């Protein structure tokens, strides 16, 4: 569907899970067409993309450039297949590209590291296999292809009359990018800023040292940009991004407060803290015990991201005892 002149949005279905679709965008220019993000590599996702293109009087052959905001399976999964079909050049962040092999091709060491991380952060032995392996089935829906153009952030991509600026926005993923179209002041925000849900920011073996600090800094930096409309990775196109950024900053402050309170009288593991606070996987507050394995894992890793961020500000301390990492936020 052409949502504004020359920009088409295709809602690509996501198998299972709490999100029902990812947005793929086609940007038309006089010298070619850009596809931003792809969806999982499933027959349903492929059919949705094909039908969406058809509705816009386009075909796969019309896609000349594919740009991926980050390599999570819902955004990157179908890239390899589409590159093969279209011959388009593929661009995404070099930081993301470095993660491909350990994430999708040879995950053994990543699984071992994740297991060690969850273990030292207090996840009980009986829950470990479920929480470690929970993301593995998604690999089935991902075809791996390297980037033809490795992005660092700061580049200008020009395709005929269309110009896109690459903005590095780490946090949700360490090499996440947003794309800014300066003529009409449009931002393709990927999962960095979403209209209805807060994107997950967790500490894990591929996240970098302080993912939440990176995420919040990248959010603040976006407020310097003049943006008329945001085109997110999930949900509807929206205006008023500054208000949304303020809401997200507030959300993280609230969560930080809950975490500080949970660990101010007594040293606790990230797992203990996560299990004492409320989570909102679907927008409604929910106790930890009611979360799915997937969301439990996200909750522990998100708590850990907060603790690392608090440590970077001198507001938390870490102790190690009997192989467990314990955090204390008291004074
Ligand atoms: Zn996503």
py3Dmol code that shows the C-alpha trace and the ligand (Angstrom):
import py3Dmol

protein = """\
ATOM      1  CA  UNK A   1       0.000   0.000   0.000  1.00  0.00           C
ATOM      2  CA  UNK A   2       1.341   3.437  -0.949  1.00  0.00           C
ATOM      3  CA  UNK A   3       1.089   5.293   2.358  1.00  0.00           C
ATOM      4  CA  UNK A   4       2.655   8.524   1.188  1.00  0.00           C
ATOM      5  CA  UNK A   5       3.774   9.347  -2.319  1.00  0.00           C
ATOM      6  CA  UNK A   6       6.532   6.977  -3.405  1.00  0.00           C
ATOM      7  CA  UNK A   7       6.585   5.006  -0.155  1.00  0.00           C
ATOM      8  CA  UNK A   8       4.834   1.668   0.143  1.00  0.00           C
ATOM      9  CA  UNK A   9       4.296  -0.259   3.353  1.00  0.00           C
ATOM     10  CA  UNK A  10       3.858  -4.026   3.374  1.00  0.00           C
ATOM     11  CA  UNK A  11       2.859  -5.725   6.618  1.00  0.00           C
ATOM     12  CA  UNK A  12       4.711  -9.028   6.577  1.00  0.00           C
ATOM     13  CA  UNK A  13       3.337 -11.710   8.947  1.00  0.00           C
ATOM     14  CA  UNK A  14       5.545 -13.093  11.746  1.00  0.00           C
ATOM     15  CA  UNK A  15       5.104 -16.770  12.720  1.00  0.00           C
ATOM     16  CA  UNK A  16       3.822 -17.259  16.321  1.00  0.00           C
ATOM     17  CA  UNK A  17       5.046 -14.868  19.005  1.00  0.00           C
ATOM     18  CA  UNK A  18       3.463 -11.709  20.375  1.00  0.00           C
ATOM     19  CA  UNK A  19       4.031  -9.490  17.318  1.00  0.00           C
ATOM     20  CA  UNK A  20       1.865 -10.186  14.297  1.00  0.00           C
ATOM     21  CA  UNK A  21       3.815  -8.385  11.599  1.00  0.00           C
ATOM     22  CA  UNK A  22       6.976  -6.556  10.629  1.00  0.00           C
ATOM     23  CA  UNK A  23       6.850  -3.610   8.244  1.00  0.00           C
ATOM     24  CA  UNK A  24       8.732  -3.743   4.967  1.00  0.00           C
ATOM     25  CA  UNK A  25       8.939  -0.418   3.118  1.00  0.00           C
ATOM     26  CA  UNK A  26       9.527   0.186  -0.583  1.00  0.00           C
ATOM     27  CA  UNK A  27      10.923   3.615  -1.463  1.00  0.00           C
ATOM     28  CA  UNK A  28      10.603   4.497  -5.127  1.00  0.00           C
ATOM     29  CA  UNK A  29      13.016   6.707  -7.019  1.00  0.00           C
ATOM     30  CA  UNK A  30      13.740   7.543 -10.646  1.00  0.00           C
ATOM     31  CA  UNK A  31      16.825   5.281 -10.550  1.00  0.00           C
ATOM     32  CA  UNK A  32      15.598   2.246  -8.659  1.00  0.00           C
ATOM     33  CA  UNK A  33      13.660   1.132  -5.626  1.00  0.00           C
ATOM     34  CA  UNK A  34      14.798   0.473  -2.074  1.00  0.00           C
ATOM     35  CA  UNK A  35      13.379  -2.232   0.165  1.00  0.00           C
ATOM     36  CA  UNK A  36      13.874  -1.561   3.867  1.00  0.00           C
ATOM     37  CA  UNK A  37      13.629  -4.803   5.928  1.00  0.00           C
ATOM     38  CA  UNK A  38      12.216  -8.098   4.719  1.00  0.00           C
ATOM     39  CA  UNK A  39      10.416 -10.333   7.239  1.00  0.00           C
ATOM     40  CA  UNK A  40      11.138 -13.960   8.117  1.00  0.00           C
ATOM     41  CA  UNK A  41      11.909 -16.410   5.345  1.00  0.00           C
ATOM     42  CA  UNK A  42       8.551 -18.220   5.444  1.00  0.00           C
ATOM     43  CA  UNK A  43       6.083 -19.000   2.619  1.00  0.00           C
ATOM     44  CA  UNK A  44       3.491 -16.713   4.279  1.00  0.00           C
ATOM     45  CA  UNK A  45       5.927 -13.809   4.552  1.00  0.00           C
ATOM     46  CA  UNK A  46       7.073 -14.310   0.970  1.00  0.00           C
ATOM     47  CA  UNK A  47       3.465 -14.351  -0.290  1.00  0.00           C
ATOM     48  CA  UNK A  48       2.674 -11.161   1.649  1.00  0.00           C
ATOM     49  CA  UNK A  49       5.658  -9.385   0.139  1.00  0.00           C
ATOM     50  CA  UNK A  50       4.835 -10.613  -3.374  1.00  0.00           C
ATOM     51  CA  UNK A  51       1.175  -9.574  -3.069  1.00  0.00           C
ATOM     52  CA  UNK A  52       2.122  -6.238  -1.509  1.00  0.00           C
ATOM     53  CA  UNK A  53       4.466  -5.458  -4.375  1.00  0.00           C
ATOM     54  CA  UNK A  54       1.789  -6.435  -6.877  1.00  0.00           C
ATOM     55  CA  UNK A  55      -0.752  -4.114  -5.251  1.00  0.00           C
ATOM     56  CA  UNK A  56       1.764  -1.322  -5.765  1.00  0.00           C
ATOM     57  CA  UNK A  57       2.263  -2.379  -9.410  1.00  0.00           C
ATOM     58  CA  UNK A  58       5.786  -3.551  -8.603  1.00  0.00           C
ATOM     59  CA  UNK A  59       7.600  -6.868  -8.872  1.00  0.00           C
ATOM     60  CA  UNK A  60      10.671  -8.361  -7.210  1.00  0.00           C
ATOM     61  CA  UNK A  61      12.803  -7.331 -10.191  1.00  0.00           C
ATOM     62  CA  UNK A  62      12.050  -3.673  -9.455  1.00  0.00           C
ATOM     63  CA  UNK A  63      13.949  -3.849  -6.162  1.00  0.00           C
ATOM     64  CA  UNK A  64      17.482  -2.569  -6.729  1.00  0.00           C
ATOM     65  CA  UNK A  65      18.605  -1.951  -3.144  1.00  0.00           C
ATOM     66  CA  UNK A  66      17.885  -3.769   0.103  1.00  0.00           C
ATOM     67  CA  UNK A  67      18.742  -2.005   3.352  1.00  0.00           C
ATOM     68  CA  UNK A  68      18.344  -3.822   6.670  1.00  0.00           C
ATOM     69  CA  UNK A  69      17.917  -1.900   9.936  1.00  0.00           C
ATOM     70  CA  UNK A  70      19.288  -4.800  12.023  1.00  0.00           C
ATOM     71  CA  UNK A  71      19.828  -8.535  11.643  1.00  0.00           C
ATOM     72  CA  UNK A  72      17.073  -9.828  13.922  1.00  0.00           C
ATOM     73  CA  UNK A  73      15.192 -12.591  12.099  1.00  0.00           C
ATOM     74  CA  UNK A  74      11.980 -10.613  11.571  1.00  0.00           C
ATOM     75  CA  UNK A  75      13.879  -7.880   9.692  1.00  0.00           C
ATOM     76  CA  UNK A  76      16.676  -9.796   8.010  1.00  0.00           C
ATOM     77  CA  UNK A  77      15.355 -13.350   7.558  1.00  0.00           C
ATOM     78  CA  UNK A  78      14.345 -13.184   3.893  1.00  0.00           C
ATOM     79  CA  UNK A  79      17.275 -11.042   2.703  1.00  0.00           C
ATOM     80  CA  UNK A  80      19.304 -13.899   1.189  1.00  0.00           C
ATOM     81  CA  UNK A  81      16.331 -15.191  -0.776  1.00  0.00           C
ATOM     82  CA  UNK A  82      15.376 -11.722  -2.006  1.00  0.00           C
ATOM     83  CA  UNK A  83      18.917 -10.891  -3.040  1.00  0.00           C
ATOM     84  CA  UNK A  84      18.953 -14.026  -5.140  1.00  0.00           C
ATOM     85  CA  UNK A  85      15.611 -13.174  -6.751  1.00  0.00           C
ATOM     86  CA  UNK A  86      16.199  -9.479  -7.362  1.00  0.00           C
ATOM     87  CA  UNK A  87      19.960  -9.107  -7.795  1.00  0.00           C
ATOM     88  CA  UNK A  88      19.690  -6.072  -5.506  1.00  0.00           C
ATOM     89  CA  UNK A  89      22.667  -4.820  -3.495  1.00  0.00           C
ATOM     90  CA  UNK A  90      22.351  -5.449   0.221  1.00  0.00           C
ATOM     91  CA  UNK A  91      23.440  -2.917   2.836  1.00  0.00           C
ATOM     92  CA  UNK A  92      23.495  -3.156   6.613  1.00  0.00           C
ATOM     93  CA  UNK A  93      25.775  -2.304   9.484  1.00  0.00           C
ATOM     94  CA  UNK A  94      29.225  -3.883   9.660  1.00  0.00           C
ATOM     95  CA  UNK A  95      28.707  -4.411  13.395  1.00  0.00           C
ATOM     96  CA  UNK A  96      25.628  -6.502  12.645  1.00  0.00           C
ATOM     97  CA  UNK A  97      27.434  -8.415   9.937  1.00  0.00           C
ATOM     98  CA  UNK A  98      30.101  -9.564  12.407  1.00  0.00           C
ATOM     99  CA  UNK A  99      27.355 -11.227  14.493  1.00  0.00           C
ATOM    100  CA  UNK A 100      25.844 -13.284  11.686  1.00  0.00           C
ATOM    101  CA  UNK A 101      28.029 -16.347  11.895  1.00  0.00           C
ATOM    102  CA  UNK A 102      27.821 -16.920  15.635  1.00  0.00           C
ATOM    103  CA  UNK A 103      24.147 -16.091  15.678  1.00  0.00           C
ATOM    104  CA  UNK A 104      22.887 -18.101  12.723  1.00  0.00           C
ATOM    105  CA  UNK A 105      25.556 -20.433  11.337  1.00  0.00           C
ATOM    106  CA  UNK A 106      27.673 -21.744  14.216  1.00  0.00           C
ATOM    107  CA  UNK A 107      25.721 -20.908  17.354  1.00  0.00           C
ATOM    108  CA  UNK A 108      27.424 -23.429  19.711  1.00  0.00           C
ATOM    109  CA  UNK A 109      29.780 -20.931  21.343  1.00  0.00           C
ATOM    110  CA  UNK A 110      27.064 -18.282  21.582  1.00  0.00           C
ATOM    111  CA  UNK A 111      24.751 -20.823  23.245  1.00  0.00           C
ATOM    112  CA  UNK A 112      27.495 -21.748  25.718  1.00  0.00           C
ATOM    113  CA  UNK A 113      28.178 -18.093  26.507  1.00  0.00           C
ATOM    114  CA  UNK A 114      24.470 -17.365  26.928  1.00  0.00           C
ATOM    115  CA  UNK A 115      24.128 -20.354  29.241  1.00  0.00           C
ATOM    116  CA  UNK A 116      27.078 -19.132  31.327  1.00  0.00           C
ATOM    117  CA  UNK A 117      25.652 -15.625  31.468  1.00  0.00           C
ATOM    118  CA  UNK A 118      22.176 -16.764  32.570  1.00  0.00           C
ATOM    119  CA  UNK A 119      23.706 -19.163  35.091  1.00  0.00           C
ATOM    120  CA  UNK A 120      25.958 -16.571  36.721  1.00  0.00           C
ATOM    121  CA  UNK A 121      23.000 -14.204  36.869  1.00  0.00           C
ATOM    122  CA  UNK A 122      20.991 -16.616  38.964  1.00  0.00           C
ATOM    123  CA  UNK A 123      18.691 -18.431  36.532  1.00  0.00           C
ATOM    124  CA  UNK A 124      17.868 -21.701  38.342  1.00  0.00           C
ATOM    125  CA  UNK A 125      19.338 -24.859  36.805  1.00  0.00           C
ATOM    126  CA  UNK A 126      15.915 -26.331  35.900  1.00  0.00           C
ATOM    127  CA  UNK A 127      14.998 -23.290  33.780  1.00  0.00           C
ATOM    128  CA  UNK A 128      18.349 -22.972  32.022  1.00  0.00           C
ATOM    129  CA  UNK A 129      17.746 -25.251  28.988  1.00  0.00           C
ATOM    130  CA  UNK A 130      14.398 -23.549  28.227  1.00  0.00           C
ATOM    131  CA  UNK A 131      15.803 -20.042  28.503  1.00  0.00           C
ATOM    132  CA  UNK A 132      19.020 -20.788  26.601  1.00  0.00           C
ATOM    133  CA  UNK A 133      17.472 -22.622  23.661  1.00  0.00           C
ATOM    134  CA  UNK A 134      14.263 -20.624  23.295  1.00  0.00           C
ATOM    135  CA  UNK A 135      15.418 -18.460  20.353  1.00  0.00           C
ATOM    136  CA  UNK A 136      17.003 -21.303  18.391  1.00  0.00           C
ATOM    137  CA  UNK A 137      13.936 -22.397  16.355  1.00  0.00           C
ATOM    138  CA  UNK A 138      13.855 -18.930  14.741  1.00  0.00           C
ATOM    139  CA  UNK A 139      17.095 -19.709  12.906  1.00  0.00           C
ATOM    140  CA  UNK A 140      15.081 -21.914  10.593  1.00  0.00           C
ATOM    141  CA  UNK A 141      13.471 -18.786   9.094  1.00  0.00           C
ATOM    142  CA  UNK A 142      16.713 -16.975   8.324  1.00  0.00           C
ATOM    143  CA  UNK A 143      18.897 -17.201   5.222  1.00  0.00           C
ATOM    144  CA  UNK A 144      22.348 -15.725   5.781  1.00  0.00           C
ATOM    145  CA  UNK A 145      23.893 -13.363   3.248  1.00  0.00           C
ATOM    146  CA  UNK A 146      26.710 -10.845   3.841  1.00  0.00           C
ATOM    147  CA  UNK A 147      26.312  -7.132   3.193  1.00  0.00           C
ATOM    148  CA  UNK A 148      27.562  -5.811  -0.167  1.00  0.00           C
ATOM    149  CA  UNK A 149      27.795  -2.428   1.507  1.00  0.00           C
ATOM    150  CA  UNK A 150      28.842  -2.413   5.145  1.00  0.00           C
ATOM    151  CA  UNK A 151      27.503   0.656   6.912  1.00  0.00           C
ATOM    152  CA  UNK A 152      29.171   2.478   9.790  1.00  0.00           C
ATOM    153  CA  UNK A 153      26.653   5.287  10.283  1.00  0.00           C
ATOM    154  CA  UNK A 154      26.922   8.774   8.823  1.00  0.00           C
ATOM    155  CA  UNK A 155      26.777   7.662   5.162  1.00  0.00           C
ATOM    156  CA  UNK A 156      24.567   9.291   2.564  1.00  0.00           C
ATOM    157  CA  UNK A 157      22.950   6.791   0.230  1.00  0.00           C
ATOM    158  CA  UNK A 158      21.799   8.392  -3.029  1.00  0.00           C
ATOM    159  CA  UNK A 159      19.645   6.514  -5.522  1.00  0.00           C
ATOM    160  CA  UNK A 160      18.571   8.949  -8.214  1.00  0.00           C
ATOM    161  CA  UNK A 161      16.535  11.657  -6.535  1.00  0.00           C
ATOM    162  CA  UNK A 162      16.218   9.689  -3.305  1.00  0.00           C
ATOM    163  CA  UNK A 163      18.644  10.431  -0.498  1.00  0.00           C
ATOM    164  CA  UNK A 164      18.900   8.488   2.733  1.00  0.00           C
ATOM    165  CA  UNK A 165      21.205   9.246   5.644  1.00  0.00           C
ATOM    166  CA  UNK A 166      22.375   6.385   7.814  1.00  0.00           C
ATOM    167  CA  UNK A 167      22.120   7.002  11.549  1.00  0.00           C
ATOM    168  CA  UNK A 168      23.701   4.485  13.895  1.00  0.00           C
ATOM    169  CA  UNK A 169      21.262   3.798  16.751  1.00  0.00           C
ATOM    170  CA  UNK A 170      22.721   0.962  18.864  1.00  0.00           C
ATOM    171  CA  UNK A 171      20.855  -0.563  21.804  1.00  0.00           C
ATOM    172  CA  UNK A 172      18.114  -2.911  20.586  1.00  0.00           C
ATOM    173  CA  UNK A 173      20.889  -4.435  18.489  1.00  0.00           C
ATOM    174  CA  UNK A 174      24.499  -3.164  18.591  1.00  0.00           C
ATOM    175  CA  UNK A 175      24.618  -2.101  14.933  1.00  0.00           C
ATOM    176  CA  UNK A 176      20.993  -1.021  14.534  1.00  0.00           C
ATOM    177  CA  UNK A 177      20.514   1.805  12.035  1.00  0.00           C
ATOM    178  CA  UNK A 178      17.755   4.274  11.281  1.00  0.00           C
ATOM    179  CA  UNK A 179      17.436   5.895   7.856  1.00  0.00           C
ATOM    180  CA  UNK A 180      16.608   9.580   7.482  1.00  0.00           C
ATOM    181  CA  UNK A 181      15.123  11.027   4.315  1.00  0.00           C
ATOM    182  CA  UNK A 182      15.957  14.747   4.649  1.00  0.00           C
ATOM    183  CA  UNK A 183      13.726  16.201   1.903  1.00  0.00           C
ATOM    184  CA  UNK A 184      10.473  15.211   3.522  1.00  0.00           C
ATOM    185  CA  UNK A 185      12.007  14.688   6.983  1.00  0.00           C
ATOM    186  CA  UNK A 186      11.010  11.030   7.233  1.00  0.00           C
ATOM    187  CA  UNK A 187      12.688   8.623   9.613  1.00  0.00           C
ATOM    188  CA  UNK A 188      12.686   4.869   9.036  1.00  0.00           C
ATOM    189  CA  UNK A 189      13.127   3.951  12.653  1.00  0.00           C
ATOM    190  CA  UNK A 190      13.394   0.132  12.584  1.00  0.00           C
ATOM    191  CA  UNK A 191      12.934  -1.140  16.131  1.00  0.00           C
ATOM    192  CA  UNK A 192      14.700   1.837  17.724  1.00  0.00           C
ATOM    193  CA  UNK A 193      11.478   3.828  18.150  1.00  0.00           C
ATOM    194  CA  UNK A 194       8.184   1.934  17.955  1.00  0.00           C
ATOM    195  CA  UNK A 195       4.758   3.534  18.416  1.00  0.00           C
ATOM    196  CA  UNK A 196       2.983   0.929  20.606  1.00  0.00           C
ATOM    197  CA  UNK A 197       5.600  -1.202  22.321  1.00  0.00           C
ATOM    198  CA  UNK A 198       8.975  -0.595  23.921  1.00  0.00           C
ATOM    199  CA  UNK A 199      11.723  -2.382  22.059  1.00  0.00           C
ATOM    200  CA  UNK A 200      13.789  -4.849  24.017  1.00  0.00           C
ATOM    201  CA  UNK A 201      17.227  -3.697  25.150  1.00  0.00           C
ATOM    202  CA  UNK A 202      19.141  -6.488  26.859  1.00  0.00           C
ATOM    203  CA  UNK A 203      22.683  -7.270  27.933  1.00  0.00           C
ATOM    204  CA  UNK A 204      23.925 -10.484  26.294  1.00  0.00           C
ATOM    205  CA  UNK A 205      27.085 -11.863  24.640  1.00  0.00           C
ATOM    206  CA  UNK A 206      26.438  -9.857  21.446  1.00  0.00           C
ATOM    207  CA  UNK A 207      25.130  -6.636  22.974  1.00  0.00           C
ATOM    208  CA  UNK A 208      28.189  -4.563  23.805  1.00  0.00           C
ATOM    209  CA  UNK A 209      29.072  -3.479  27.351  1.00  0.00           C
ATOM    210  CA  UNK A 210      26.355  -0.928  28.014  1.00  0.00           C
ATOM    211  CA  UNK A 211      23.483  -1.451  25.549  1.00  0.00           C
ATOM    212  CA  UNK A 212      20.955   0.601  27.514  1.00  0.00           C
ATOM    213  CA  UNK A 213      23.377   3.522  27.791  1.00  0.00           C
ATOM    214  CA  UNK A 214      23.902   3.297  24.009  1.00  0.00           C
ATOM    215  CA  UNK A 215      20.158   3.078  23.371  1.00  0.00           C
ATOM    216  CA  UNK A 216      19.270   6.087  25.544  1.00  0.00           C
ATOM    217  CA  UNK A 217      22.082   8.184  24.023  1.00  0.00           C
ATOM    218  CA  UNK A 218      20.863   7.294  20.516  1.00  0.00           C
ATOM    219  CA  UNK A 219      17.291   8.248  21.501  1.00  0.00           C
ATOM    220  CA  UNK A 220      18.474  11.608  22.854  1.00  0.00           C
ATOM    221  CA  UNK A 221      20.481  12.196  19.667  1.00  0.00           C
ATOM    222  CA  UNK A 222      17.352  11.675  17.540  1.00  0.00           C
ATOM    223  CA  UNK A 223      15.652  14.602  19.286  1.00  0.00           C
ATOM    224  CA  UNK A 224      18.147  16.888  17.478  1.00  0.00           C
ATOM    225  CA  UNK A 225      16.713  15.803  14.150  1.00  0.00           C
ATOM    226  CA  UNK A 226      13.731  17.452  12.481  1.00  0.00           C
ATOM    227  CA  UNK A 227      11.315  14.547  11.855  1.00  0.00           C
ATOM    228  CA  UNK A 228       7.840  14.869  10.336  1.00  0.00           C
ATOM    229  CA  UNK A 229       6.914  11.207  10.180  1.00  0.00           C
ATOM    230  CA  UNK A 230       8.379   8.008  11.595  1.00  0.00           C
ATOM    231  CA  UNK A 231       8.080   4.709   9.711  1.00  0.00           C
ATOM    232  CA  UNK A 232       8.628   2.011  12.351  1.00  0.00           C
ATOM    233  CA  UNK A 233       9.540  -1.671  12.056  1.00  0.00           C
ATOM    234  CA  UNK A 234       6.268  -2.682  13.728  1.00  0.00           C
ATOM    235  CA  UNK A 235       2.941  -0.838  14.031  1.00  0.00           C
ATOM    236  CA  UNK A 236       1.680   2.207  12.159  1.00  0.00           C
ATOM    237  CA  UNK A 237       3.433   5.243  10.733  1.00  0.00           C
ATOM    238  CA  UNK A 238       3.295   8.051  13.281  1.00  0.00           C
ATOM    239  CA  UNK A 239       4.063  11.724  13.844  1.00  0.00           C
ATOM    240  CA  UNK A 240       5.138  13.350  17.111  1.00  0.00           C
ATOM    241  CA  UNK A 241       8.240  11.240  17.567  1.00  0.00           C
ATOM    242  CA  UNK A 242       9.588  13.549  20.270  1.00  0.00           C
ATOM    243  CA  UNK A 243       6.628  12.746  22.479  1.00  0.00           C
ATOM    244  CA  UNK A 244       7.175   9.035  21.847  1.00  0.00           C
ATOM    245  CA  UNK A 245      10.869   9.372  22.707  1.00  0.00           C
ATOM    246  CA  UNK A 246       9.921  11.096  25.964  1.00  0.00           C
ATOM    247  CA  UNK A 247       7.542   8.237  26.760  1.00  0.00           C
ATOM    248  CA  UNK A 248      10.300   5.714  26.127  1.00  0.00           C
ATOM    249  CA  UNK A 249      12.766   7.620  28.308  1.00  0.00           C
ATOM    250  CA  UNK A 250      10.126   7.758  31.043  1.00  0.00           C
ATOM    251  CA  UNK A 251       9.438   4.029  30.697  1.00  0.00           C
ATOM    252  CA  UNK A 252      13.111   3.232  31.245  1.00  0.00           C
ATOM    253  CA  UNK A 253      13.301   5.604  34.229  1.00  0.00           C
ATOM    254  CA  UNK A 254      10.327   3.826  35.805  1.00  0.00           C
ATOM    255  CA  UNK A 255      11.914   0.430  35.266  1.00  0.00           C
ATOM    256  CA  UNK A 256      15.208   1.705  36.637  1.00  0.00           C
ATOM    257  CA  UNK A 257      13.405   2.911  39.753  1.00  0.00           C
ATOM    258  CA  UNK A 258      11.803  -0.518  40.254  1.00  0.00           C
ATOM    259  CA  UNK A 259      15.198  -2.215  39.877  1.00  0.00           C
ATOM    260  CA  UNK A 260      16.933   0.189  42.271  1.00  0.00           C
ATOM    261  CA  UNK A 261      14.237  -0.398  44.900  1.00  0.00           C
ATOM    262  CA  UNK A 262      14.438  -4.186  44.468  1.00  0.00           C
ATOM    263  CA  UNK A 263      18.196  -4.274  45.182  1.00  0.00           C
ATOM    264  CA  UNK A 264      18.772  -1.424  47.630  1.00  0.00           C
ATOM    265  CA  UNK A 265      18.421  -3.332  50.909  1.00  0.00           C
ATOM    266  CA  UNK A 266      20.028  -6.542  49.850  1.00  0.00           C
ATOM    267  CA  UNK A 267      22.394  -7.825  47.146  1.00  0.00           C
ATOM    268  CA  UNK A 268      20.480  -9.776  44.510  1.00  0.00           C
ATOM    269  CA  UNK A 269      21.050 -11.545  41.220  1.00  0.00           C
ATOM    270  CA  UNK A 270      19.554 -10.116  38.029  1.00  0.00           C
ATOM    271  CA  UNK A 271      17.196 -13.117  37.997  1.00  0.00           C
ATOM    272  CA  UNK A 272      15.940 -12.359  41.519  1.00  0.00           C
ATOM    273  CA  UNK A 273      15.392  -8.708  40.640  1.00  0.00           C
ATOM    274  CA  UNK A 274      13.633  -9.563  37.353  1.00  0.00           C
ATOM    275  CA  UNK A 275      11.327 -11.968  39.176  1.00  0.00           C
ATOM    276  CA  UNK A 276      10.270  -9.266  41.664  1.00  0.00           C
ATOM    277  CA  UNK A 277       9.181  -6.565  39.233  1.00  0.00           C
ATOM    278  CA  UNK A 278       6.319  -6.298  36.731  1.00  0.00           C
ATOM    279  CA  UNK A 279       6.801  -6.722  32.985  1.00  0.00           C
ATOM    280  CA  UNK A 280       4.703  -5.642  30.034  1.00  0.00           C
ATOM    281  CA  UNK A 281       5.223  -8.083  27.153  1.00  0.00           C
ATOM    282  CA  UNK A 282       1.843  -7.154  25.634  1.00  0.00           C
ATOM    283  CA  UNK A 283       1.449  -3.662  27.083  1.00  0.00           C
ATOM    284  CA  UNK A 284      -0.305  -4.886  30.273  1.00  0.00           C
ATOM    285  CA  UNK A 285       1.655  -5.296  33.532  1.00  0.00           C
ATOM    286  CA  UNK A 286       2.380  -8.973  34.200  1.00  0.00           C
ATOM    287  CA  UNK A 287       4.309 -10.781  36.953  1.00  0.00           C
ATOM    288  CA  UNK A 288       7.510 -12.564  35.919  1.00  0.00           C
ATOM    289  CA  UNK A 289       6.055 -15.999  36.742  1.00  0.00           C
ATOM    290  CA  UNK A 290       3.368 -15.556  34.054  1.00  0.00           C
ATOM    291  CA  UNK A 291       5.853 -14.757  31.267  1.00  0.00           C
ATOM    292  CA  UNK A 292       6.730 -17.199  28.490  1.00  0.00           C
ATOM    293  CA  UNK A 293      10.272 -18.624  28.487  1.00  0.00           C
ATOM    294  CA  UNK A 294      11.151 -16.222  25.697  1.00  0.00           C
ATOM    295  CA  UNK A 295       9.898 -13.211  27.659  1.00  0.00           C
ATOM    296  CA  UNK A 296      11.540 -14.462  30.882  1.00  0.00           C
ATOM    297  CA  UNK A 297      14.859 -14.518  29.112  1.00  0.00           C
ATOM    298  CA  UNK A 298      14.270 -11.005  27.765  1.00  0.00           C
ATOM    299  CA  UNK A 299      13.299  -9.818  31.255  1.00  0.00           C
ATOM    300  CA  UNK A 300      16.523 -11.142  32.839  1.00  0.00           C
ATOM    301  CA  UNK A 301      18.684  -9.664  30.072  1.00  0.00           C
ATOM    302  CA  UNK A 302      16.849  -6.339  30.248  1.00  0.00           C
ATOM    303  CA  UNK A 303      17.328  -6.210  34.025  1.00  0.00           C
ATOM    304  CA  UNK A 304      21.002  -6.863  33.433  1.00  0.00           C
ATOM    305  CA  UNK A 305      21.168  -4.030  30.874  1.00  0.00           C
ATOM    306  CA  UNK A 306      19.712  -1.713  33.513  1.00  0.00           C
ATOM    307  CA  UNK A 307      22.221  -2.906  36.117  1.00  0.00           C
ATOM    308  CA  UNK A 308      25.140  -2.300  33.708  1.00  0.00           C
ATOM    309  CA  UNK A 309      23.765   1.162  32.966  1.00  0.00           C
ATOM    310  CA  UNK A 310      23.365   1.888  36.695  1.00  0.00           C
ATOM    311  CA  UNK A 311      26.956   0.738  37.250  1.00  0.00           C
ATOM    312  CA  UNK A 312      28.177   3.077  34.496  1.00  0.00           C
ATOM    313  CA  UNK A 313      26.565   5.930  36.437  1.00  0.00           C
ATOM    314  CA  UNK A 314      28.046   4.734  39.758  1.00  0.00           C
ATOM    315  CA  UNK A 315      24.577   3.810  41.065  1.00  0.00           C
ATOM    316  CA  UNK A 316      25.049   0.052  41.395  1.00  0.00           C
ATOM    317  CA  UNK A 317      27.834  -2.266  42.476  1.00  0.00           C
ATOM    318  CA  UNK A 318      28.525  -5.819  41.454  1.00  0.00           C
ATOM    319  CA  UNK A 319      29.840  -8.565  43.738  1.00  0.00           C
ATOM    320  CA  UNK A 320      30.641 -12.152  42.896  1.00  0.00           C
ATOM    321  CA  UNK A 321      29.895 -14.904  45.370  1.00  0.00           C
ATOM    322  CA  UNK A 322      29.849 -18.677  44.794  1.00  0.00           C
ATOM    323  CA  UNK A 323      29.879 -18.145  41.021  1.00  0.00           C
ATOM    324  CA  UNK A 324      26.901 -15.774  41.130  1.00  0.00           C
ATOM    325  CA  UNK A 325      26.877 -12.100  40.153  1.00  0.00           C
ATOM    326  CA  UNK A 326      25.086 -10.059  42.786  1.00  0.00           C
ATOM    327  CA  UNK A 327      24.066  -6.425  42.452  1.00  0.00           C
ATOM    328  CA  UNK A 328      23.463  -3.825  45.110  1.00  0.00           C
ATOM    329  CA  UNK A 329      21.949  -0.405  44.531  1.00  0.00           C
ATOM    330  CA  UNK A 330      22.035   0.866  48.144  1.00  0.00           C
ATOM    331  CA  UNK A 331      24.359   3.534  49.452  1.00  0.00           C
TER     332      UNK A 331
END
"""
ligand_1 = """\
1
ZN
Zn 11.581 -6.302 15.038
"""
view = py3Dmol.view(width=600, height=400)
view.addModel(protein, "pdb")
view.setStyle({"model": 0}, {"cartoon": {"style": "trace"}})
view.addModel(ligand_1, "xyz")
view.setStyle({"model": 1}, {"stick": {}})
view.zoomTo()
view.show()
